[in-house]
């Protein structure tokens, strides 16, 4: 979740979040992780092109597998996986790079635990809920400064129009 402090992200690289997710799967030792190929600051290792890929609308991800509590490869250390799920498919985590939210789909027990986690900003969402910037009721987008224009280095009035809820 870009813009949120690390302690508020449901990112699998955080040990406490990994333990929380591990309690809700029987295959925490066998998980899949997807990293969007478009990150410019990630130095992919030699042979990364040989890694399996998964393609979703508008995005392609490098896939690798390992234990949920395993160490991240050094080239992956500064990023959260965009996709993560255990082999038993007990839950799935997805962080879309253009939104400020991480989605976790799982059992009622997992969702309940996340909702009760102190200091973690969590909201239950449904299939018709919007993740657009103007749909966030907890962190509303501040009104733009008068005269802010596209390309000026700040989100101006154009931002609200381009990411509005549908």
BASE-749242 format. One line per field, with one value per residue (C-alpha): residue number from 1; residue in one letter; x negated, y, z. Coordinates in steps of 0.1 Angstrom, whole numbers, plus 2048, in hexadecimal, padded with zeros to 3 digits. Layout:
k: (NUM, ...)
r: (A, ...)
px: (X, ...)
py: (Y, ...)
pz: (Z, ...)
END
This chain:
k: (1, 2, 3, 4, 5, 6, 7, 8, 9, 10, 11, 12, 13, 14, 15, 16, 17, 18, 19, 20, 21, 22, 23, 24, 25, 26, 27, 28, 29, 30, 31, 32, 33, 34, 35, 36, 37, 38, 39, 40, 41, 42, 43, 44, 45, 46, 47, 48, 49, 50, 51, 52, 53, 54, 55, 56, 57, 58, 59, 60, 61, 62, 63, 64, 65, 66, 67, 68, 69, 70, 71, 72, 73, 74, 75, 76, 77, 78, 79, 80, 81, 82, 83, 84, 85, 86, 87, 88, 89, 90, 91, 92, 93, 94, 95, 96, 97, 98, 99, 100, 101, 102, 103, 104, 105, 106, 107, 108, 109, 110, 111, 112, 113, 114, 115, 116, 117, 118, 119, 120, 121, 122, 123, 124, 125, 126, 127, 128, 129, 130, 131, 132, 133, 134, 135, 136, 137, 138, 139, 140, 141, 142, 143, 144, 145, 146, 147, 148, 149, 150, 151, 152, 153, 154, 155, 156, 157, 158, 159, 160, 161, 162, 163, 164, 165, 166)
r: (X, X, X, X, X, X, X, X, X, X, X, X, X, X, X, X, X, X, X, X, X, X, X, X, X, X, X, X, X, X, X, X, X, X, X, X, X, X, X, X, X, X, X, X, X, X, X, X, X, X, X, X, X, X, X, X, X, X, X, X, X, X, X, X, X, X, X, X, X, X, X, X, X, X, X, X, X, X, X, X, X, X, X, X, X, X, X, X, X, X, X, X, X, X, X, X, X, X, X, X, X, X, X, X, X, X, X, X, X, X, X, X, X, X, X, X, X, X, X, X, X, X, X, X, X, X, X, X, X, X, X, X, X, X, X, X, X, X, X, X, X, X, X, X, X, X, X, X, X, X, X, X, X, X, X, X, X, X, X, X, X, X, X, X, X, X)
px: (800, 7EC, 7EC, 7F4, 7D9, 7CC, 7DC, 7FF, 7FA, 807, 7E7, 7D9, 7B6, 7C0, 7BA, 7D9, 7EF, 7DF, 7E6, 80A, 80F, 7FC, 816, 831, 821, 814, 7F9, 7E6, 7C6, 7D2, 7DE, 7DD, 7D2, 7D7, 7C2, 7CE, 7B4, 7B8, 7A5, 787, 773, 771, 751, 75D, 744, 736, 74E, 76D, 77A, 77C, 793, 7B7, 7CE, 7F3, 806, 824, 835, 81B, 801, 7E7, 7D7, 7B8, 7C1, 7AC, 7B4, 7A8, 7B2, 7C6, 7AD, 78F, 776, 77D, 764, 74D, 75A, 77E, 777, 785, 7A5, 7C4, 7D0, 7ED, 7FC, 7F9, 80C, 805, 805, 826, 836, 843, 83F, 832, 821, 820, 811, 818, 7FC, 813, 829, 821, 831, 828, 844, 845, 85F, 862, 876, 88D, 874, 857, 86C, 878, 855, 849, 867, 85E, 839, 830, 81E, 826, 83E, 857, 879, 88F, 897, 8AE, 8AD, 8BF, 8A9, 892, 86D, 86A, 859, 87A, 88B, 874, 889, 86D, 851, 863, 850, 849, 857, 83E, 82B, 83A, 826, 816, 812, 809, 7E4, 7DE, 7D0, 7F0, 812, 828, 84D, 846, 83D, 85F, 86F, 858, 85D, 881, 898, 8AD)
py: (800, 81D, 83B, 827, 820, 7FD, 7F3, 7F9, 7E4, 7C0, 7B8, 795, 7A2, 7AD, 790, 796, 797, 777, 765, 771, 764, 744, 73B, 73A, 721, 6FD, 705, 722, 710, 711, 732, 745, 769, 780, 7A0, 7B8, 7B9, 7DE, 7EA, 7FE, 7FD, 7D7, 7C8, 7A6, 78A, 778, 75D, 771, 76E, 748, 74D, 744, 761, 768, 781, 795, 7B1, 7CC, 7BC, 7A0, 791, 77D, 75F, 74D, 735, 730, 72F, 74D, 752, 74D, 769, 77F, 77E, 79D, 7AB, 7AA, 7B8, 7DB, 7D0, 7BE, 7A3, 7AF, 78C, 772, 751, 730, 70F, 705, 726, 72D, 753, 76B, 78C, 7A6, 7C9, 7DC, 7F4, 810, 80F, 815, 7F5, 7D1, 7B8, 798, 77E, 761, 750, 762, 75A, 76B, 78A, 78C, 78B, 7A6, 7BC, 7B8, 7BF, 7DF, 7F9, 7E9, 7FC, 7E2, 7E4, 7C9, 7CE, 7BE, 7B7, 7D8, 7EE, 807, 80A, 82B, 847, 85A, 83C, 83A, 847, 842, 855, 86D, 87F, 8A3, 8BE, 8C8, 8E9, 903, 905, 8E3, 8D5, 8B3, 8AD, 8C6, 8AC, 8AB, 89B, 8B6, 8B7, 8A0, 884, 883, 881, 865, 84E, 855, 839, 829)
pz: (800, 7F4, 80B, 82A, 845, 843, 863, 854, 835, 832, 821, 823, 828, 84B, 863, 878, 859, 84C, 86D, 86C, 848, 850, 86B, 851, 839, 83A, 821, 82E, 823, 7FF, 7F2, 7D1, 7CE, 7B1, 7AA, 78F, 773, 76F, 78E, 782, 7A2, 7A6, 79A, 78E, 791, 774, 769, 773, 750, 756, 774, 76D, 765, 76B, 756, 763, 751, 74B, 761, 75F, 77E, 784, 79A, 7B3, 7CF, 7F2, 817, 823, 840, 829, 823, 805, 7E9, 7EC, 7CB, 7D9, 7FB, 7F6, 7E7, 7F2, 7DB, 7C7, 7C9, 7E4, 7EA, 7FB, 7E8, 7F9, 7ED, 80F, 809, 7EF, 7F3, 7D7, 7D6, 7B6, 7B0, 7A6, 7C5, 7E9, 7F5, 7FB, 7F7, 80A, 802, 81B, 835, 84D, 868, 855, 84C, 870, 87D, 865, 86E, 893, 88F, 8A2, 88E, 86C, 857, 84A, 83B, 82E, 809, 7F1, 7CC, 7C3, 7D9, 7C9, 7D0, 7BD, 7CF, 7D5, 7E4, 803, 820, 83A, 826, 810, 7F5, 7FF, 7EA, 7D0, 7D2, 7BB, 79B, 79D, 77A, 76C, 76B, 787, 79E, 7B4, 7B1, 7A3, 79A, 77D, 796, 7A5, 782, 776, 794, 79E, 7A7, 78D)
END
